[in-house]
């Protein structure tokens, strides 16, 4: 790629949208979307900050500064950035070992690392993190977040909560008799309100409404429960003066592993949210530009006394559903949070801590994706080993160890899988197989070139093992076509095996085909991959009658489908 083309990949989407021009209607949609997302982001920023062990205004500073920089400098039109629950576990550990300045330094270093990732062109590779690693990590983080909120949710009278998972639950058991019924009642009420709005009024900001209602009633009836103000004091109005964190060089160097983990988590979560937004809108994102924007967002958050930031999947989805068209919706969202911070900070100090704990319990449940976690146990054993290892290390040790061991283990198991595909044969057999393969390829090429593929049918073939490295390519297949075909035939003659990431990608590809009203057919599926599909229940999802041993059968089936469609159109 030439230097000029490479330079264009770092031009922010906000600048591109300005070049295209903004209409009054576009601005109106962005304004409404920004306000809607701010209503969701405000309570989450407070809850994430307290969950990470820092004062609540630090989450709001991050939502304002990092939210602005993510939208202004990032590579996605609709991504919303800010503090996310992914960082709670690692930040809590950093706060205990290195204090607040250590957390700021780790955030600053993570920002620099993200910029290095972007300049090195690693945006296209971070999203290749295996699905079992990502699932084990997120479910493990959800379990740790849940366990960290028991004290505030029940109002337990105890000292500093141990960071170790088992010690923490032992301490909870010892202090269980000290729980406060009124604190628990306020927490359960908050959780009930959130669940009600999630079930019956999903278009409204249920978490914000729940916090407002519980704060009002605890004030009105003078219910004595711990609040943000009673524990942390008043929330300051506005942003602090930017400054560099103060930490000795040797202590800063000890934070390098944590900073790398934060950078990987921020990059992975941001690119995942960008990919999801791309599927919802059809607007392509620029991976390396997004990493660059996240780097500056984390540096900015650290300078203003904030915490790590990344793209948020839930807030981005809400932004899209609210009608956002450009990055200015994200900029407006940051501005609205700043106005709330400036004008309503005294009221926010009245929010009960148990209500914020209820918010994080809901976040942990959403984050766990327990159905995906359980479903992965039907995957091949090597993927289950990676999943359980990453989950266990996340819960019992820390995220840094889980990411490092999980990636190394996945890489070694993948290499083992690739080596198992090799075989030792006699020289005579080798030449016979090679000659036979060449003959088959020649015959197959001749047959395909002469065979008439019906109009509206696309045929693609996967050559080699269907693993996590191929998964991203499959996800983008329909986007590369000028228009979605009526029937998509995926040939799998050369696929000897499918791993969990490949099956997950195939499931997503099927759903994308269904969304675009394209019929998906699988052709040339061998016995081994077919057994994997059956164990994962993908044969039931795609349809047993849509899976064929030979391409000829799939083409005949396609012609029949097209004839039926034409007949139906003629009868209308």
N, C-alpha and C positions, 0 to 999 in steps of 0.2 A: 504494500500500500504506500502511495506517495505521501510526502510530508503534508502537502496541502489537504489531501483527503483525510489523513489521520487527524489533522488539526480540526477539521469540520466535525469530527465525532465528539469533540469537547465543547461545541457551541451549545449553551443551555437552551432548553426548550422554551424558556420564557423569552429569550431574545428572538428565537425563530417565530414565536407567536406574535411578537411586536412587529416583525418584518411582514407577516401576513396581514396584519391590521386587526384591530379589535372593534367589533360592532357594539352598539348600545345593548342589543339583545344578549350578546355573549357576556358582556360585563354584568348584566342583570343576573344571569344564571350563575356566574362565578360568585357574585356577591351573596346570593341566597345560599349557595353551597358552602361558602366560607363560614357564614354565620352558623349554619347547621352543624358543620364539622367542629367548630369551636365549642359548641354546646356539649359535644361528645368528648372532645379532647381535654377540656378543663378538669372534670373530675378524675379522669385517668391520670393526668399529670400530677395531681395532688397525691393520688393513691400510690402511684409507682414510686414517687420520691420517698414517701413515708415507708413503703415496703422495702426500699433499698437502704433505709437507715439514715437518710438525710432530711433536712427540714423541708416542709412542703413547698415553700416558694422556689426551691431549686428546680422542681419539676416544671413550674410555671415559667421560670427563666428559660429553661431548655425548650419548652413548647413555643415560646415567642421567638428566640434567636435561631434555634436550629430549624424550627418550622419555616421561618422566613428564608433562611439560606438554602434549605432543601429545595424549596419551590423556585427560588430565584436562580440557583446555579445547577440544579439537577437535570437529569436526562429524560424525565418523564413529565407528561403534561398534567397528570392528575395525582401524582404521589404526594401523600401527606407525611411529613416527618415530625419527630418529637420523641420524648421518652417513652419507652415501651417496657412491658413486663419481662421481656427476654433478659434484660440486664439486672434484674433485681437480685438474683442469687449471687452473681459474681461481684456486684457492687457492695453488697452487704459484707462479704468477706474482706474486700479491700478496705472498707470503712473500719472494720474491727482491727485489722493489722496495720494499716498505714494512715488512718484518719482521713479527714476531709480533703486535705491537701494532696494526699496520695490518690484519692478518687479523681480530683481535678487533673493531676498529672497523667494518670492512666487514660483519661478521656482525651487530653491533648495529644498524647502519643498515638492513640488509636486513630485520631484524625490525620496525623502525618502519615501513618501506615496506609490508611485508605487512599490518600493522594498518591502514594507510591504504587499501590495496587492499580490505580487508574492509569497512571503514566506508563506502567509496565504492560498494560493491556490485559489485565487479569479478569476484567469484567465478564468475559465470555467463559471463564473457567470456574469461577466461584460457584455458579449455579449447577455445576456438575457434582456437588456434594451428594453422596448416595442417599436415597430416600430413607433407608433404615436408620442412618446416622441422624438425619434431620428429625425424624419422628421420635426416636429414642431421646434426643436432646430436648425437644419441646415438651414431651410428656413428662420427662424427668423434672424440667424446670417448673412445670405446672404443679407437680407434687410438692416440690420444695416451697413454692409460693403459697400453696394452700396451708402447709404446715407452719409457715412463718406468721400467719394471720390468726391463729387460734387464740393467742394471748389477748389481743385487742378485741377480737370478736366476742369472747366470753367474759372479758374483763377480769382475767386472772391476776391475783396479787402475787407477783414474783419478781425477782431481780432481773438482771440482764439475761435475755434468752440465749441459750447456747447456740453456736453456729452449727455444730454437728447434728445431723438429722436424728440419730438414735438418742443422743443426749437431750435433744430438744423435746422429744416426745416423752422421755423419762421425767424431765422437769415438769411438763404439762401434767402428767399423771400425779406427781407429787403435789402440785398446786391446784388440782381439780376441785378440791373442796372449797377453794376461795373464790369460785366464780360468782359473778354478780348477776342476779336475775334481771335487773333493770337494764344492764348493759347488753345482756344476751337478747332481751326483748327488742331493744332498739335495733340491734344488728339483724335479728330475724325479720323485723318489720321492713328494714331497708332492702333486705334480700327479697322479700315478698313483693315489694313494689317494683323492683327491677325485673323480676320474673313476670309480673303482670304485664308490664309494658312490652317486654320482649315477646310475650305470647299474643297479646291482644292489640297493642298499639306500637308495632315495631318501627313505625316511621317517626316516632317521637323520641327525644333523648332521655330514655328511662333512667339512666344512672344519675344524670344531673337532677332530674325531677325527684328521684329518691333521696338524694342528699339534701335538697332544699326542703322537702317535706319533713324529713326526720330532724333536721336542724331547727326548723320552725317549731315543731311540736315539743322538742326537748327544751327549747327556750320558753315556750308558752306555758308549759306545765312545770317548768323549773326542775326537770329531771336531772339529777346530779350524775352526769357521766363525763368521762374524760373527753375533751375536745382538742382540736388543733391548737387553739389559743391557750388552753390550760397547760399543754405539754410543751409547745414550741414558742409560745408568745405570739404577739401580733404579726400578721403577714405584711412585709414592707410594700409600699405602693411604688411601682415602677421598677426599672432595672438598675442593678448596681453599676459602679464604674468598672470598666474592664481592666483586668490585671492578670499577670502571669502567676501560675501556682508556685509556691515556695516550698521546695523539697530538695534535700541534699542529693548530689549526683549519684552516689552509691545506692541510696534508697530508690531513686528513680529507675536505675538500671534493674533493680529487683522486680519492677513492675512490668518489664518487657513481655513476659509470657501472658500476663493478664491483658495488656494492651493489644497484643496480637489476637487474643481470643475475642476481645470486644470488637476489634476491627472485622474479624471474620463473621461474627454474629451480626454486626451492623450491615455488612455487605450482603450476606446471605439473606437476611430478612428484607432488606430494601429491594434487592433484585427479585426476590420471590413476589413481593407486593407489586413490583413493576410488571412482572409477567402476568399476574392475575388481572391487573388493571388493563393490560394490553388485550387480554382475552375478553374483557367486558366491553371495551371501547373500540378495539381494532387499531388504536394508535400505537405505533412502534416506539419503544424506548431505546435509549442509547446507554448500554451497560457501563462503559467506562466513564462517560460523563456523569452518570448517576453516582458512581463511586467517588468521583471528584467532588461532586456536590455534597455527599455525605461526609467526606473528609473535612471540607471547610465548615460544614454544619457542626461537627464535633469540636473542631478547634474554636469556633465561635462560642459554643456552649461552655467550654472550659474557661474561656477568657471572661465570660460573664457569670461565672460561679455556678454553672449548671451541671448537667450529668450527661452520660452518653446518649446519643440519638440514633435512630434509624427510621427507615420507612415503615409505617404502620399499616398492616393489612386491613384491619377493621376500619380505621379512619379513612384509608384510601377507598375502600369499597363504599363507605358512606358518602364520600365526596363524589364518586361517580354516580351513585344513585340519586344524589341531590341535584344533579345536572351540571356539574363542573365541566368546563370546556378547555380551560387553559391553566397554567401554573399560578395565575393570579388568584384563583380560588384559595390555594394554599397560603399565599401571601396575605390575603384578607383574613383567613383563619388565624394566622399569627397576630395580626393587628387587633382582631376582636378579643383574643385572650389577653393582650396587653391592656386593652380598655377595661376588661373585667378586673384585671389585677390592679389597675390604677384607681378605679372607682368603687369596687366592691370587695376589696381585700379585708376590711373589718368584718364583713358578714361571713366571708369564707372561714374565718377563724372560729366561728361557732359550730362548724361541722363536727359531729361526734367521730371519734377515732374508730368506733365499732362500725359506723356506717361506711367509712373508707375501707375497713377490713372486709365488709360485705361486698364492696365493689371489686376488690382484689380476688375474693373467693369466686366471684362470677367470671372474672378474667381468667383465673386458673382453670376453671371448668371449660371455658371456650378454647383455651389454649391447648388443653390436654388432647383433644381430638381422640378420645378413648376408643372410638369405633375403628379409626385407622390403626391405632396401636394394637388392638386385639386382632384385627383382620390380618396384620402382618405375620401372625403366628402360623398362618396357612402357607406362607412363602417358603422357599427352600431353606434348609437348615442353616446355611452360612449367613443368610440375611437375618434369621432369628437370633443367631449368636451375636451379630453386630448390634442388633436392636437391644437385646437384653444387657449387653456389656455397656453400651453408651447410657442406657437408662439407669443402670445400677451405679455407674461411676458419677453420673450427674447428681443423683440423690445422696449417695453416701460419701463421695469425695468432693469433687468440684467440677465446674463446667470445663475448665482448662484441660484437666486430665481426660475428661470424657471426649472432647473434640480431638485431642491428640491421639489417644488410644483408638478411638472409633475410626478415624481416617486411616491410620496405619493398619488396623485390623482389616478394614474393608479393602484396602489396597492389596494386602497379602492374600486374602481369600480370593480376590479377583485374579491375581496372578496364578494362584493355584487352579482356579477354574479354567484359565486359558491354557495352562500346561496340561490339564487333563484332556484337552481336545487333541493333543498330539499323540502320535502312535508310532511304533517301530515295526516296519514291514521289511520283507526281503527285497532285494534290488529288482528281481523279476516282477514282483507284485507292484512295486512302485511305478515301473514303466508301464505296466498294463493299466493301472489306475489312471496314470497321467494321460495315456492315449485315449482311454475311455472317456475321461473328463473333457478332453479337447473335442472328441467326437460329439459328446452330448451337448457341449456348448455350441458347436457348429450347427447341429440339428435344431437345437432350441432356438437359436438366432434365426435360422431359416424359417422355422414354423411361426415365430412371433412376427417376423417381418411380413409374412404372407397372410397372417390371420387378420381378419377385419375386426378391429376394436370398435364397438358401437359408439356413436356420438354421445357425449355426456358421461363416458366411463374413463377413469384414470387408473393406470396400473403402476405401482411402485414396488420395489423389491428390497428387502433387508438382506444383506450379505454378511454372514458371520453371527456371532453371539449377540443376542438382544439384551444388552446390559445398560447400566446407567449412563455410559458415554454416548449411547445411541438415542436415549430417551428424549433429550432436548431437540435433536434433529426431527424426530417424529412429531413433536408438539408443533413445529413450525411448518409442517408440510402443507396444510391447507392455506396458510397465510401466503405461501410462495406462489400459489396458483392465481391466475387472473380472476377466476370466479369458481366457487365451489362446484365440483362435479355432482351429477345425480347419483353416481355409484363410484365408490373408491375401492379398488382391489389391492390389498396388501399381500404381496407374494412373500412367503417365508420358507422357501425351499432350502435356503442356505443357513437357516437359523437352527443351530443344534441345541440351544438352551436359552431360557428367559429368566432373568432375575427379578426381584421384587420391584426395582425401579422401572424395569422394562414393562412389567405388567401394570404398574401404576400409570405409566405414560400411555400404555395402550388403552387403559380404561378412560383416561382423560381425552385421548384422541377420539375414542368412540363417542363420548359425550359431546365433543366439539363437532363431530360429524352430524350427530343427531340435532344439535342446535342449528346447524346450517342446512338441515334437511337433506343430508347426504347418507346414502346407505353404505355401510362398511362391510366388506367381504374379506375373509382371510383365505388365501389359497396356498396349497403346497405345505400345509402344516404337518410336521413330522410327529412321530409318536411321543417323543420326549417333551417337546414344547406343548403338545396337546394335553398331556397329563398335567403339566404345570398350569395351563389355562383352566383345566377342570378343577384342580385343587384350589385355585384362586377364585373359582366360580365365574370366570370371565366368559366361559362358553355359554353360560346361561344368560349373561348380560348381553353379549353380542348376538346370541342366537345360534343354536346348534346347526340350524339349516343354513347359516351364513358362513360356515367353516367348511372348506373343501380340501380334498387331498390333491386335486389337480387344477391347474389354471383353466383348462378347457371347460371343466364343470362350472367354474365360477363365471366364465364368459357366457355360457349357455343360460345360466340362472339370471345374469344381467339382462340378456336379450328378452327373456320372459318378463322380467320386471318392467322393462321399458315398454314392451307391448301392452302389458296390463295398464300402465300409466297412460299410454296413448288412447287406449280404449275408453278409459274413464274420462279423459278429456273430451273425447268425441261424443260421449253420452251426456255431457253437461249441457 
